[in-house]
């Protein structure tokens, strides 16, 4: 390794969106991509045409983007108030919002704001979104992992509390949870929410609501009561803007002001801001696909749950999590992943199971046929 590079980075691996080794056969030319929790639907063509017009007529390529994200923050604040129950309309304003290059930038900024210079470590409950630990490790921040129940994937709250009480040098300064969790699809339980509500004020609770539009579960109405909470959301899922990398955080104005200090200037390109604004303005049209995706999710899950070889869990997101029944371990899951891939369905092998994104009705039907064919052998 080059002598000027931090020694600990030699132990890390670059993030791979769909790790699975090097397959013997190339993937099909047009596979069913059910591995990244994206929406199966592109933007409507008329909306794409409007964005193309915006790029041609309004965006000056020689000018920097709006570094304040003022219009986007205002639109996000209005959307958050509209969708929270009970509505926090009197408390969520643009001062509660910061925008990032996807949620990843915001996760990184939150770790930087709480844990750098040896001041803190982060706590995660595995299996969960891998980027929490990856980003902490790239910053040299210790990660404190705890487990989850094998029945409903609730965080091991006793172990989490013990970790907070016993971890020193550095202490836990941030807890990351997903609501609902990826890859398991499980929403935070009442016990988990109560535990978060009782965290001491010197620990930040990061509640990732990336799949809010599918679950309709949000803690936005409680933010005023918990200045040590912050919510993360993204435009990459239900809003169909994965290619544009736009996310946002909702939190206490003092925390948001700190994140504004940390983020890179001009972190959101002008076209990304235009796309996010357009998505919010046309949200009723874009989110009209959510009921269909949820219906397809239930159809796919029910059919998979009838296969004796599979253990399938309930889900509040746009994906399904399953494991092999009996003695099937990671080698068997890796083999199943590769066989599905060879057949034309890409899924994610992660967290000791398979995560399958809900696709179009046609993609889901093909996936079911491939599962049935594999297990009928």
Secondary structure as GFF3:
##gff-version 3
##sequence-region A 1 377
A	DSSP	three_ten_helix	7	11	.	.	.	ID=ss1
A	DSSP	beta_strand	32	33	.	.	.	ID=ss2
A	DSSP	alpha_helix	45	57	.	.	.	ID=ss3
A	DSSP	alpha_helix	70	83	.	.	.	ID=ss4
A	DSSP	three_ten_helix	94	96	.	.	.	ID=ss5
A	DSSP	beta_strand	97	100	.	.	.	ID=ss6
A	DSSP	alpha_helix	102	115	.	.	.	ID=ss7
A	DSSP	beta_strand	121	125	.	.	.	ID=ss8
A	DSSP	alpha_helix	131	138	.	.	.	ID=ss9
A	DSSP	beta_strand	143	146	.	.	.	ID=ss10
A	DSSP	alpha_helix	157	166	.	.	.	ID=ss11
A	DSSP	beta_strand	172	178	.	.	.	ID=ss12
A	DSSP	alpha_helix	190	197	.	.	.	ID=ss13
A	DSSP	beta_strand	204	208	.	.	.	ID=ss14
A	DSSP	alpha_helix	212	215	.	.	.	ID=ss15
A	DSSP	three_ten_helix	220	225	.	.	.	ID=ss16
A	DSSP	beta_strand	229	234	.	.	.	ID=ss17
A	DSSP	three_ten_helix	242	244	.	.	.	ID=ss18
A	DSSP	beta_strand	247	251	.	.	.	ID=ss19
A	DSSP	alpha_helix	253	262	.	.	.	ID=ss20
A	DSSP	alpha_helix	270	281	.	.	.	ID=ss21
A	DSSP	alpha_helix	283	286	.	.	.	ID=ss22
A	DSSP	three_ten_helix	287	289	.	.	.	ID=ss23
A	DSSP	alpha_helix	290	305	.	.	.	ID=ss24
A	DSSP	beta_strand	310	312	.	.	.	ID=ss25
A	DSSP	beta_strand	319	324	.	.	.	ID=ss26
A	DSSP	alpha_helix	330	343	.	.	.	ID=ss27
A	DSSP	beta_strand	345	346	.	.	.	ID=ss28
A	DSSP	beta_strand	348	350	.	.	.	ID=ss29
A	DSSP	beta_strand	353	357	.	.	.	ID=ss30
A	DSSP	alpha_helix	361	375	.	.	.	ID=ss31
###
